[in-house]
Amino acid sequence: MMILPHEPHTKAMLKERRKLRRYVINRVAQYHCGLGTLPRACMVTDISESGARLYSENDMPETFTLSVTGDDAEIRHECRVVWRLGGEYGVEFTDRRRLD
């Protein structure tokens, strides 16, 4: 899976507050809401060890499982939505140790 470092688009952007580096991947992924439900598609625009930014045309639930596959690798995380802005979602990986 080809992953590029996240670079701000302009110098006028707010200061980056994240503790972990984000990587731009722009990859189609699937999220699963629970047993017996069909997976739905979303786009992962960037990702870090602790979370990701997603885009979805469908309203996403508060918690779900995210699966990203490609280049003979699979990333799978339990997620919790921490912010929403239109079709964009910021998610925290809840199955990872919290890094403070």
Helices and strands as residue ranges (DSSP letters): E 4-5, E 23-32, E 40-47, E 51-55, E 63-70, E 73-85, E 88-93
